[in-house]
């Protein structure tokens, strides 16, 4: 059994999560619930759960405050449950922490519980929560940490500023870093292309996306860009005009 706690300021939400877990996830046992951050921190220290369902915004703080306040007891996995809050969603997705959007649906709940159950059983690293809190406390999105699930079932953390470009592959995608390192990543190119939209990245063709600060110049043939590392990337005709205006 997986011992769990639900922390949410809305009683209806707590009840729905409890009912759905009871119906669809019998391996999860609810040890207690809490309606705010302070009570949630107290309940975590009391029960030492393996899994915590965390609302993002509560009257006395955020789910991040709960994580911050339980760092000494941080042996649990977390699933954030929230309405759509773009600023928070981005921070969470950079760290590969699980999230379910309200209203909760069966498929999202089952997927999240399956993922965290595997992490609990394998005693996976909790580094994703350090990444999440570092990014949340740092504030400046352009220089966030990014946790990458690698193709060999390992993981690593990089700074977004270190990414020169990324490229789609048959399975997952490749990250090319400014120091020459190439990382093979499990997630799809489209996942990161969407994730990097608010940052200064630009998709130059169907399979490659570059960080603008790593562009040295547009080459004389106007069909390629030269990066600071010396790499050359093709730029499609329809994307060229937008890139030049964006780059300026």
N, C-alpha and C positions, 0 to 999 in steps of 0.2 A: 504493500500500500504506500501511496505518496501522501504525506501529511501536508495539508495546504491551509492557507489563511487568505481571506478575501478582505481587501481594504478599499472601501468605496463610500463616499458620503451619501449616496442615494440608496435608501433601503430597498427600493424596487430592483436596482441593479444587483445588489448583494443576493436578493432572493432568486433572481433569474439565473445568476451564475451558479448558485447552489443547486437549484432544480435541474439545470442542464447538465451539470457535472454528475449529479446523482443518476440521471437517466442515461447519459451517453459515456461517461468516464468513471465507471465503478472503481477503478484503481486509485482514484483521488478521494481522500478522506478529508472533509472540512473540519479542522480542529477548532477554528474560531473565526469571527469576523470583527472588523473595526470600521468606524465611520469617519475617522480623521487621521492625520499623520501621526500625531502624538500617541494616540491609542494604538495605531498600527505598529509603531516602533516598539511599544510596550508589549504587545501581543507576540511579535516576532521574537523578542528576547525571552519571553515566557515559554513559548511552545517550540522554538527552534524548528520551524517548518522546513520542508524541502522545496516547497513551491509557494509563491505569493502572487495572487492576482491583485494588481495595483491600478487604481484609478490615477489618472495623471493630475487632475486639478481638484483640490479639496479646499475647504474653508481655511485651513491653517497651513497650506503649503501645496507641494506637488509630490508625485511619486518619486521624483529624484531626491527630495528631502528625506523620504523614508529610506531610500538606498544609502544616502549619505549618513543617516543616523544609525544605520545597522552595519556599518563596514566591519566591525569586530565580529559580527555574527553572520557575515555574508557567505554562508554555505548554501544558500537557497538559490533556486532559479526564479526568475520573475517573468510574468506575462502582464504587460500593460493593457488595460481595458479603458478605452476612451472614445469620445466623439472626435470627429475630424478636427485636429489642431495641427496645422501644417508645420508650424515652427517646432513643435515637439516631435512630430512624426519623422522629420528629417534627422534630428539628433539620434533618434532610436534606430533608424535604418542604417545609419553609418556604423552602428555598433553590433548589428545582427541580433539585437534583443527582440524577443517575440512581442507582437502587438495584435490586439483584436479591436476592431472598430465597432462602436455601438450604432445601431442595435445589433446585438450579438447573434450570429447564425451558427448553426450546428457545425458546418464544415470548417469554419475558421477556428472554432473552439477545439474540435478534434485535431486539426493540424497543429495548433499551438501546443496542446497537451502531448501529442505524439513527439514533437520536437524536444520539448523540455524533459519528457520521460527518458528519451534516448540520452540526453545530456546527463541526467541524474544517474542513470544506470552505468554510463561510461565514466562518470566522475570527470566530466569535461571541465576545461579551464573556465574560470569565472572572469577572465580578462576582459570580456565584452562589457562588463559592468564598470570596470575602471575606465575603459574607453568612453562609455556613455557619460560618466560623471565628469571626466576631463573635458569633453566637448561642451557639456552643459555649463560648466563653470568657466570655461575659456571664453565662450561667447562668439568669437570671431570665426564664422563659418568657413572662410576661405583657407584657414590653417588648421582645420580639424584633423583628428586622427580618424583613420578608416580601418576597420577590422575586415580582413579578407579571408574567406574560407578557401583554402588552397585545394588544388586538384588531388593532392595526396592525403586528403582528410586531416591535414594539419591546418593551422591558421597563423596569420601574422598581422601586425599592425603597422601601418605606414602613415606618414603625413600626406594630406592631399596635395600639398605644394610640391612634393617629390615626384608626382606623376607627370611624365612627359606626354605619353599618349596611351590609349588602350585600343585593343583590336579584337574583333569578334573571331571566334574559332568554331570548330566543329562541335566541341563540347566546352561550354564556358567561354572564357575570354582571357587574353593576355594583357598584363600591365607592364609597360616599359617605363622604368624609373630613370631619373636624371643621372644616377650613378652607374647606369648600364645594366642593372639587375632586371631580369624578366621574370615575372610571377605568373604562373598558370592558375587561374581562379575558377572555382566551380560555377559561380553564378553567371548568368547570361550578360552579354554585351548590352542588351536593351535595359536590363535592370540598372546598370551603372549609368547608361546614357540618360535615363530618366532622373536618377539620383543627382547627377551633376548639373542638371539644368540651371539651378540658381548660382552655380559657380562659374568661373571664367573658362569654361570648356566649350569647344565647338566641334560638331560632327562634320568632318570634311568630306566624307564619302559614306557609302553604305556600311562599311565595316570598321572605320577608324574615327576616333574622337581625340582631339588634342587639347592640351591646356595652353591657352593663348600666351601666357608668359614665357613659354618655351619655344615659341616661334621666332626664328631669326629673321626670315624674310620670305616673301613670295618670289619664286624663281623667275628668271627671264621668260621661260616658256609659258608662264601664267597657268600652268597645269599642275604644278607641284609647289609645296612649301618646304623650306629648309628649316630644320629644327636646330636648336643650339648644340645638340649632340652630333650633328652632321647627318642625321636620318632625314630622308626625303619621303613625304607623303603626297599621294595624289589628291587633288581637290577637284571635285566635279564642277562642271560649268555652272550648274544652277546654284551651287553653294558659294561660288567664288565672290560674287558681288556682296552677298551678305557678310561673308568673312571679312572682306576688306573694310566694310563700314563698321563692323563689330570690333575688328582688330584696332582700328584707329580710335 
